[in-house]
Amino acid sequence: MTKDSIKIAIRDLDVYYHERPVLKKVNMVFRERELTAIVGPSGCGKSTLLMVLNRLLDTVPHARVEGSVELRSNDQGWLNVLRLKETDLPSLRRRVGLVFQHPNVLLTSIFRNVAFPLRLLGLSHEEIHSKVRRALVEVFLWDEVKDRLGSPASELSGGQQQRLCMARTLVLQPEILLLDEPTSFLDEALAQKIEALLLRLKDEYTVIVVSHYNDQVMRLSDNLYRLVGNRGGSV
């Protein structure tokens, strides 16, 4: 493995909640344009690990992180994720997009849910509409919502909301895509489509997927890490 192929390097990562260890001495390497799966029993810290990678764990009270997380960005070289200033976190989170297992739709329309991060970038009306449509098509949602883009996102089914959140992340074209159980709310047919999408996305992004579906992991992953208790290791 060459250093140029590494996108994220985690070294001796420890995470605590109220001084209780959740992750201890985790060492992982994620390569560019690969899909890496993270597996393990419930409560072993899989979702916590994803939140460390884009510093969303900062929003969790009484959480503490030690160790090293380094990210090789496309335009700034290596970044020390855990030492970035608060003012640098919006840029980090554009680079490292996270889609949670449970959909966190905004209390606004379907269209505005996807357009929201683009408006913060000051893009034109035409650019926003084009990118929103592309993202919705990409997650196989456009045909289902194109005639009701102004309707509340909360009216969508659980599976549709999950895909909407994925579109909201993809619309920014992040360098790294973090997905927590991306097919848990989908029927078999849609799950297969999303799996095909993930295989295609890894040609553009570094993709990290938390999944408890062993058959899915074997189909999709180039690399696999298993978290056991509060430790991490490769298999």
Secondary structure in CASP SS format (residue, H / E / C, confidence):
PFRMAT SS
TARGET T0000
AUTHOR 0000-0000-0000
METHOD secondary structure of the structure
MODEL  1
M C 1.00
T C 1.00
K H 1.00
D H 1.00
S H 1.00
I E 1.00
K E 1.00
I E 1.00
A E 1.00
I E 1.00
R E 1.00
D E 1.00
L E 1.00
D E 1.00
V E 1.00
Y E 1.00
Y E 1.00
H C 1.00
E C 1.00
R E 1.00
P E 1.00
V E 1.00
L E 1.00
K E 1.00
K E 1.00
V E 1.00
N E 1.00
M E 1.00
V E 1.00
F E 1.00
R E 1.00
E C 1.00
R C 1.00
E C 1.00
L E 1.00
T E 1.00
A E 1.00
I E 1.00
V E 1.00
G C 1.00
P C 1.00
S C 1.00
G C 1.00
C C 1.00
G C 1.00
K H 1.00
S H 1.00
T H 1.00
L H 1.00
L H 1.00
M H 1.00
V H 1.00
L H 1.00
N C 1.00
R C 1.00
L H 1.00
L H 1.00
D H 1.00
T H 1.00
V C 1.00
P C 1.00
H C 1.00
A E 1.00
R E 1.00
V E 1.00
E E 1.00
G E 1.00
S E 1.00
V E 1.00
E E 1.00
L E 1.00
R E 1.00
S E 1.00
N C 1.00
D C 1.00
Q C 1.00
G E 1.00
W E 1.00
L E 1.00
N E 1.00
V H 1.00
L H 1.00
R H 1.00
L C 1.00
K C 1.00
E H 1.00
T H 1.00
D H 1.00
L H 1.00
P H 1.00
S H 1.00
L H 1.00
R H 1.00
R H 1.00
R H 1.00
V E 1.00
G E 1.00
L E 1.00
V E 1.00
F C 1.00
Q C 1.00
H C 1.00
P C 1.00
N C 1.00
V C 1.00
L C 1.00
L C 1.00
T C 1.00
S E 1.00
I H 1.00
F H 1.00
R H 1.00
N H 1.00
V H 1.00
A H 1.00
F H 1.00
P H 1.00
L H 1.00
R H 1.00
L H 1.00
L C 1.00
G C 1.00
L C 1.00
S C 1.00
H H 1.00
E H 1.00
E H 1.00
I H 1.00
H H 1.00
S H 1.00
K H 1.00
V H 1.00
R H 1.00
R H 1.00
A H 1.00
L H 1.00
V H 1.00
E H 1.00
V C 1.00
F C 1.00
L C 1.00
W H 1.00
D H 1.00
E H 1.00
V H 1.00
K C 1.00
D C 1.00
R C 1.00
L C 1.00
G C 1.00
S C 1.00
P E 1.00
A H 1.00
S H 1.00
E H 1.00
L C 1.00
S C 1.00
G H 1.00
G H 1.00
Q H 1.00
Q H 1.00
Q H 1.00
R H 1.00
L H 1.00
C H 1.00
M H 1.00
A H 1.00
R H 1.00
T H 1.00
L H 1.00
V C 1.00
L C 1.00
Q C 1.00
P C 1.00
E C 1.00
I E 1.00
L E 1.00
L E 1.00
L E 1.00
D E 1.00
E C 1.00
P C 1.00
T C 1.00
S C 1.00
F C 1.00
L C 1.00
D C 1.00
E H 1.00
A H 1.00
L H 1.00
A H 1.00
Q H 1.00
K H 1.00
I H 1.00
E H 1.00
A H 1.00
L H 1.00
L H 1.00
L H 1.00
R H 1.00
L H 1.00
K C 1.00
D C 1.00
E C 1.00
Y C 1.00
T E 1.00
V E 1.00
I E 1.00
V E 1.00
V E 1.00
S C 1.00
H C 1.00
Y C 1.00
N H 1.00
D H 1.00
Q H 1.00
V H 1.00
M H 1.00
R H 1.00
L H 1.00
S C 1.00
D C 1.00
N E 1.00
L E 1.00
Y E 1.00
R E 1.00
L E 1.00
V E 1.00
G C 1.00
N C 1.00
R E 1.00
G E 1.00
G E 1.00
S E 1.00
V C 1.00
END
